[in-house]
Amino acid sequence: MKNLYLILILFYSFSAFSQSYFQKTDNTPINNRLVTPVSITASIPYQGYEEDQALLGQGEYEIFLDEVDGILDKPIIVLDGFDPGDARSIDGIYNSLGFEGENIGDIIRQEGFDIVVLNAPLYETEGIAVDGGADYIQRNAMVLIELINFLNSEKEGEEELVIIGPSMGGLISRYALSFMEANDMEHETRLFISFDAPHRGANIPINIQYLINYLAEILGDPTAESVINDVLKSPAAKEMLVDHIEAHLLDGTFQQDPTKLLPEGAPNFRDVFQEELDQLGFPEQVRNVAMINGSNQGITTGTPGMQIVNTTIELATGITSDIIMRFTPEASETNTVVRAETFFFDDPLDLFTADAMSFDFTDGVDSAPGGTSNFSAALGEGNPIITEFIEAIEQDEFCFIPTISALAIDNEQDWYAIPDIGGIHNSPFVNTFVPDINEDHVSVTSESIAFALDEIRNDPLSISDFITVPRYRLLENPVSDQIRIALHPTLRYTDVQIQGYNTTGQLIFSSSYKNPNSQIVIEASLKTGIYFMQIKDSEGSTRFKLIKK
């Protein structure tokens, strides 16, 4: 006997999964609109792994002209991320750049830049319905290529493009730009900002996947099946998720195959896509930078194998359900990640369990450092049973985009490795913003926005580049708690004064040196962000821009 009470309640709880799980949505209309959204169709078709024919992708874009001259001359493209059902409109994409009551789009439009938002809508082509926000990343990339070509033909002047790719939008951007270079197509793009994008894969805890799939299969409800088919089993999810339900089931059932407990991506999707992406690499004619939401200090999101929920919920008189959920375990360990048992008084009605094992080279990804999402974000409100379930959650956050993935570091997927951006496993990005703590996926802070604005304003710094001036040069930038300044060996220095300021003009440090030689070392405990340093001596003054990671 199947307990339909439990099924219906739990399914209702997770039915918001497709709209709220990946990125927060604020579809508040944008002011000062000059045009309405315009449809765009790719010129290059793409045939997916399980498709019978190649299809031309479609999108819609809207141009928000600058507030200086109102001319399309400095376009900045902002893409949508994973958005099944097109729950996030163009307004929502624009609003996703908001922080502390401001918006990076508004700021740079006031400086003469134009924002172009590209959305992936629902559409039909060749008689086939396509959910653009969950479609193949490659086909969405072909739409972006079309938009790049269009903007380059329509813009005034010679200013090159800037592309901001949040989440899956970062993969679309990377693929499009690399594809264009590989096929001798001019993209006229100077800067690509990858924003917490899953370059080595994304994670949705396998316990949630098992539970939702179980409920959909035994209920047979079309809406429940839609959550599985349109979200978890969408082409984009199957390309990105490092652990996917389809790799673990017995053929034709919702039951777990007991021989398939290790993490594994969707068959014929995940590995094929990652290999293709790796072969394309990163665009070489573009400045590639990244800002991410995962910790650079190895701070975890909970602990491997930890208990997420252990609760008994009364569904109706005499009907209760015991629900236990856990993160995937420590390296080489196996545990039960989900257990749901329903009783009518003391008589068991139904039992579902699923186990997981971790590789010997890394703990389970659920608790790794990274941009986070949370279980309660996928739950509805107003139902007292749902409220009771939320209140029982002991660990709400989980790792969604691992730090290692967002930095595109290939280290055999040791999700817990502290990123050594300039070490053996180099990140391909020439500049990065990485917070000390884990943050909500694609959330922005004043520090990360300062990083993005600095890059957009076209005054770049890179991790590998030294800044050289006739009298002084920085030995490293970004800086640590020591700022090391090299002096020219053939020059003399007297009465050197050095002052550091934050972006608001506040004095942070000040030092004086009478007759320095060779090198000046400044001890400065700076918070993550961007700073300015001015050096004055008898010959004049020099100004540097510092990045503290």
Secondary structure, DSSP 8 states (H G I E B T S, - for coil): ---HHHHHHHHHHHTTHHHHSSS-------SS--S--EEEE-SS-B--TT-SS-B--EEEEEEE--SSS--S-SEEEEE--S-GGG-S-HHHHHHTTEETTEEHHHHHHTTT-EEEEEE--EEEETTEEEEGGGS-HHHHHHHHHHHHHHHHHH-SSS--EEEEEETHHHHHHHHHHHHHHHTT----EEEEEEES--TT-B---HHHHHHHHHHHHHH--HHHHHHIIIIITSHHHHHHBSS-GGGTB-TTSSSB-TT--S----TTTHHHHHHHHHHH-S-SSSEEEEE-SS-SS---SS-TT-EEEEEEEEEETTEEEEEEEE---STT-EEEEEEEEEEETTEEEEEEEEEEE--TTS--GGGSSEEEEESGGGS-SS-HHHHHHHHH-S--EEEEEEHHHHTT--STT-TT----TTSSS--S-SEEE--SS--BTT---HHHHHHHHHHHTT----SS--EE-SSEEES-SSB-SEEEEEE-TTS---SEEEEEEETT--EEEEEEESS--SEEEEE----SEEEEEEEEETTEEEEEEEEE-
